[in-house]
Amino acid sequence: MKKKLIEQITSSIAVILLFLMTFTGITFFADLFFNWDLFPPNVETFLGFIMISGLIIIISSVMINIMINISIIATNSEKNNK
């Protein structure tokens, strides 16, 4: 796969998951803060698991983007120095 394509895919995944995690997090914390009890305890546990999993995927996507961008910068630097 090309570096640019991997970068676009991981960036898209990170942005989409960040949006979903923000929406879920706001709903989850509003449920806790206002004691709405919107979700049964099993669902709250599952949402917590999903949020942690999403956070791990977002961090991994950002790390992949950083590594790819450093590689692209190094490649472009070599081309410019020749």
TORTORZA-318219 format. One record per atom (N, C-alpha, C, O): y negated, x, z. Coordinates in pm, whole numbers. Layout:
+--------+--------+--------+
!  north !   east !     up !
+--------+--------+--------+
!      Y !      X !      Z !
...
+--------+--------+--------+
This chain:
+--------+--------+--------+
!  north !   east !     up !
+--------+--------+--------+
!    119 !     83 !      0 !
!      0 !      0 !      0 !
!   -125 !     87 !      0 !
!   -126 !    199 !     52 !
!   -227 !     34 !    -59 !
!   -352 !    109 !    -61 !
!   -425 !     92 !     71 !
!   -410 !     -8 !    140 !
!   -504 !    193 !    105 !
!   -576 !    193 !    233 !
!   -675 !     78 !    242 !
!   -689 !     15 !    347 !
!   -744 !     51 !    132 !
!   -844 !    -56 !    133 !
!   -779 !   -193 !    158 !
!   -833 !   -276 !    232 !
!   -662 !   -217 !     97 !
!   -592 !   -343 !    115 !
!   -546 !   -359 !    260 !
!   -561 !   -467 !    318 !
!   -490 !   -254 !    318 !
!   -448 !   -259 !    458 !
!   -568 !   -283 !    549 !
!   -560 !   -360 !    644 !
!   -679 !   -218 !    518 !
!   -800 !   -237 !    598 !
!   -848 !   -381 !    590 !
!   -886 !   -439 !    691 !
!   -848 !   -439 !    471 !
!   -891 !   -578 !    455 !
!   -798 !   -675 !    528 !
!   -845 !   -769 !    591 !
!   -669 !   -652 !    520 !
!   -573 !   -739 !    587 !
!   -589 !   -732 !    739 !
!   -595 !   -835 !    806 !
!   -596 !   -610 !    793 !
!   -609 !   -597 !    938 !
!   -743 !   -649 !    987 !
!   -752 !   -705 !   1097 !
!   -848 !   -631 !    909 !
!   -979 !   -686 !    947 !
!   -976 !   -838 !    949 !
!  -1029 !   -900 !   1041 !
!   -914 !   -897 !    849 !
!   -904 !  -1043 !    844 !
!   -822 !  -1097 !    962 !
!   -861 !  -1196 !   1024 !
!   -711 !  -1032 !    992 !
!   -629 !  -1074 !   1105 !
!   -708 !  -1066 !   1234 !
!   -705 !  -1158 !   1315 !
!   -780 !   -956 !   1253 !
!   -858 !   -938 !   1376 !
!   -967 !  -1044 !   1389 !
!   -987 !  -1098 !   1498 !
!  -1037 !  -1073 !   1282 !
!  -1146 !  -1171 !   1288 !
!  -1092 !  -1312 !   1314 !
!  -1146 !  -1385 !   1396 !
!   -987 !  -1349 !   1245 !
!   -928 !  -1483 !   1264 !
!   -874 !  -1499 !   1406 !
!   -899 !  -1600 !   1471 !
!   -801 !  -1399 !   1453 !
!   -747 !  -1406 !   1589 !
!   -856 !  -1404 !   1695 !
!   -845 !  -1470 !   1798 !
!   -962 !  -1329 !   1669 !
!  -1073 !  -1326 !   1764 !
!  -1140 !  -1463 !   1773 !
!  -1176 !  -1507 !   1883 !
!  -1157 !  -1530 !   1660 !
!  -1213 !  -1665 !   1661 !
!  -1123 !  -1761 !   1737 !
!  -1170 !  -1836 !   1823 !
!   -994 !  -1759 !   1707 !
!   -900 !  -1848 !   1775 !
!   -892 !  -1818 !   1924 !
!   -884 !  -1909 !   2007 !
!   -894 !  -1690 !   1957 !
!   -886 !  -1651 !   2098 !
!  -1013 !  -1693 !   2173 !
!  -1006 !  -1734 !   2289 !
!  -1127 !  -1685 !   2108 !
!  -1253 !  -1728 !   2170 !
!  -1249 !  -1878 !   2197 !
!  -1284 !  -1922 !   2307 !
!  -1208 !  -1956 !   2099 !
!  -1199 !  -2101 !   2116 !
!  -1099 !  -2137 !   2226 !
!  -1128 !  -2221 !   2312 !
!   -982 !  -2076 !   2223 !
!   -880 !  -2103 !   2324 !
!   -927 !  -2058 !   2462 !
!   -903 !  -2127 !   2561 !
!   -992 !  -1943 !   2468 !
!  -1042 !  -1892 !   2596 !
!  -1147 !  -1982 !   2657 !
!  -1145 !  -2007 !   2777 !
!  -1239 !  -2031 !   2574 !
!  -1343 !  -2122 !   2625 !
!  -1279 !  -2250 !   2678 !
!  -1314 !  -2298 !   2786 !
!  -1185 !  -2304 !   2603 !
!  -1116 !  -2425 !   2647 !
!  -1036 !  -2400 !   2775 !
!  -1037 !  -2482 !   2867 !
!   -969 !  -2287 !   2780 !
!   -886 !  -2252 !   2896 !
!   -973 !  -2235 !   3021 !
!   -940 !  -2287 !   3128 !
!  -1083 !  -2162 !   3009 !
!  -1170 !  -2139 !   3125 !
!  -1247 !  -2265 !   3166 !
!  -1273 !  -2286 !   3284 !
!  -1283 !  -2349 !   3068 !
!  -1347 !  -2476 !   3102 !
!  -1249 !  -2564 !   3180 !
!  -1288 !  -2634 !   3274 !
!  -1124 !  -2560 !   3141 !
!  -1021 !  -2636 !   3212 !
!  -1009 !  -2587 !   3356 !
!   -998 !  -2668 !   3448 !
!  -1013 !  -2456 !   3376 !
!  -1004 !  -2401 !   3512 !
!  -1131 !  -2427 !   3592 !
!  -1124 !  -2462 !   3710 !
!  -1247 !  -2409 !   3529 !
!  -1375 !  -2420 !   3600 !
!  -1405 !  -2564 !   3644 !
!  -1449 !  -2587 !   3756 !
!  -1382 !  -2659 !   3554 !
!  -1415 !  -2798 !   3583 !
!  -1298 !  -2876 !   3642 !
!  -1310 !  -2996 !   3670 !
!  -1185 !  -2809 !   3661 !
!  -1064 !  -2874 !   3714 !
!  -1026 !  -2999 !   3635 !
!   -988 !  -3101 !   3692 !
!  -1038 !  -2989 !   3502 !
!  -1004 !  -3102 !   3417 !
!   -855 !  -3128 !   3414 !
!   -811 !  -3242 !   3397 !
!   -777 !  -3024 !   3430 !
!   -631 !  -3033 !   3424 !
!   -587 !  -3090 !   3289 !
!   -505 !  -3182 !   3282 !
!   -644 !  -3032 !   3182 !
!   -611 !  -3077 !   3046 !
!   -467 !  -3043 !   3008 !
!   -400 !  -3117 !   2936 !
!   -422 !  -2930 !   3058 !
!   -290 !  -2882 !   3018 !
!   -196 !  -2880 !   3138 !
!   -238 !  -2848 !   3249 !
!    -70 !  -2914 !   3115 !
!     27 !  -2898 !   3223 !
!     48 !  -2750 !   3253 !
!     15 !  -2665 !   3169 !
!    101 !  -2716 !   3369 !
!    118 !  -2574 !   3407 !
!    197 !  -2493 !   3305 !
!    165 !  -2376 !   3281 !
!    300 !  -2552 !   3245 !
!    378 !  -2477 !   3145 !
!    294 !  -2442 !   3024 !
!    305 !  -2331 !   2970 !
!    210 !  -2535 !   2981 !
!    125 !  -2510 !   2864 !
!     19 !  -2405 !   2899 !
!    -12 !  -2320 !   2816 !
!    -36 !  -2409 !   3020 !
!   -134 !  -2307 !   3062 !
!    -71 !  -2168 !   3062 !
!   -135 !  -2071 !   3021 !
!     52 !  -2159 !   3109 !
!    122 !  -2031 !   3107 !
!    142 !  -1983 !   2963 !
!    123 !  -1865 !   2933 !
!    181 !  -2075 !   2876 !
!    202 !  -2041 !   2736 !
!     72 !  -1998 !   2669 !
!     71 !  -1901 !   2593 !
!    -38 !  -2069 !   2697 !
!   -168 !  -2030 !   2641 !
!   -212 !  -1892 !   2690 !
!   -269 !  -1814 !   2615 !
!   -185 !  -1864 !   2817 !
!   -216 !  -1731 !   2869 !
!   -137 !  -1624 !   2796 !
!   -191 !  -1519 !   2763 !
!    -10 !  -1651 !   2771 !
!     75 !  -1557 !   2696 !
!     22 !  -1537 !   2554 !
!     16 !  -1425 !   2505 !
!    -16 !  -1648 !   2489 !
!    -70 !  -1640 !   2352 !
!   -200 !  -1560 !   2350 !
!   -223 !  -1480 !   2259 !
!   -286 !  -1581 !   2451 !
!   -413 !  -1507 !   2455 !
!   -389 !  -1357 !   2474 !
!   -454 !  -1276 !   2408 !
!   -298 !  -1321 !   2562 !
!   -267 !  -1178 !   2582 !
!   -206 !  -1119 !   2456 !
!   -239 !  -1007 !   2417 !
!   -116 !  -1193 !   2392 !
!    -54 !  -1145 !   2268 !
!   -159 !  -1127 !   2159 !
!   -157 !  -1028 !   2086 !
!   -250 !  -1224 !   2147 !
!   -357 !  -1213 !   2048 !
!   -446 !  -1094 !   2075 !
!   -489 !  -1025 !   1982 !
!   -476 !  -1069 !   2202 !
!   -558 !   -954 !   2238 !
!   -491 !   -823 !   2197 !
!   -556 !   -732 !   2146 !
!   -361 !   -814 !   2220 !
!   -287 !   -694 !   2181 !
!   -290 !   -675 !   2029 !
!   -308 !   -563 !   1981 !
!   -273 !   -784 !   1954 !
!   -277 !   -775 !   1807 !
!   -417 !   -736 !   1759 !
!   -431 !   -656 !   1666 !
!   -521 !   -792 !   1821 !
!   -659 !   -758 !   1784 !
!   -686 !   -610 !   1809 !
!   -742 !   -542 !   1724 !
!   -646 !   -560 !   1925 !
!   -667 !   -418 !   1957 !
!   -591 !   -330 !   1859 !
!   -643 !   -228 !   1815 !
!   -467 !   -369 !   1825 !
!   -390 !   -291 !   1728 !
!   -457 !   -292 !   1591 !
!   -461 !   -189 !   1524 !
!   -508 !   -407 !   1549 !
!   -576 !   -416 !   1419 !
!   -700 !   -328 !   1416 !
!   -727 !   -261 !   1316 !
!   -776 !   -328 !   1524 !
!   -896 !   -244 !   1530 !
!   -857 !    -96 !   1526 !
!   -922 !    -16 !   1459 !
!   -751 !    -60 !   1596 !
!   -708 !     80 !   1595 !
!   -662 !    122 !   1455 !
!   -692 !    233 !   1411 !
!   -591 !     34 !   1385 !
!   -549 !     65 !   1248 !
!   -671 !     82 !   1159 !
!   -675 !    174 !   1077 !
!   -771 !     -5 !   1173 !
!   -893 !      7 !   1094 !
!   -964 !    138 !   1122 !
!  -1011 !    204 !   1029 !
!   -972 !    176 !   1247 !
!  -1037 !    303 !   1282 !
!   -964 !    420 !   1218 !
!  -1028 !    509 !   1160 !
!   -831 !    422 !   1228 !
!   -754 !    532 !   1169 !
!   -771 !    537 !   1018 !
!   -787 !    646 !    962 !
!   -767 !    422 !    952 !
!   -782 !    419 !    807 !
!   -922 !    464 !    767 !
!   -938 !    540 !    672 !
!  -1023 !    418 !    839 !
!  -1160 !    458 !    806 !
!  -1183 !    606 !    828 !
!  -1255 !    669 !    750 !
!  -1125 !    664 !    931 !
!  -1137 !    809 !    951 !
!  -1070 !    882 !    836 !
!  -1121 !    984 !    789 !
!   -955 !    831 !    791 !
!   -886 !    891 !    677 !
!   -970 !    882 !    551 !
!   -978 !    977 !    474 !
!  -1034 !    767 !    529 !
!  -1119 !    750 !    410 !
!  -1240 !    842 !    418 !
!  -1279 !    902 !    318 !
!  -1300 !    854 !    536 !
!  -1414 !    944 !    554 !
!  -1374 !   1088 !    525 !
!  -1447 !   1161 !    459 !
!  -1257 !   1129 !    575 !
!  -1209 !   1266 !    551 !
!  -1184 !   1290 !    402 !
!  -1219 !   1396 !    350 !
!  -1125 !   1194 !    335 !
!  -1097 !   1207 !    191 !
!  -1228 !   1217 !    113 !
!  -1241 !   1303 !     26 !
!  -1324 !   1131 !    145 !
!  -1452 !   1135 !     75 !
!  -1529 !   1262 !    105 !
!  -1600 !   1314 !     19 !
!  -1516 !   1311 !    225 !
!  -1583 !   1436 !    262 !
!  -1527 !   1554 !    184 !
!  -1601 !   1642 !    140 !
!  -1394 !   1555 !    166 !
!  -1333 !   1662 !     88 !
!  -1378 !   1656 !    -58 !
!  -1404 !   1760 !   -119 !
!  -1387 !   1535 !   -113 !
!  -1429 !   1521 !   -252 !
!  -1576 !   1566 !   -269 !
!  -1610 !   1628 !   -370 !
!  -1659 !   1535 !   -173 !
!  -1801 !   1572 !   -182 !
!  -1824 !   1722 !   -163 !
!  -1920 !   1776 !   -217 !
!  -1738 !   1789 !    -89 !
!  -1755 !   1931 !    -62 !
!  -1704 !   2019 !   -175 !
!  -1734 !   2138 !   -179 !
!  -1627 !   1964 !   -267 !
!  -1572 !   2045 !   -377 !
!  -1667 !   2059 !   -489 !
!  -1636 !   2123 !   -588 !
+--------+--------+--------+
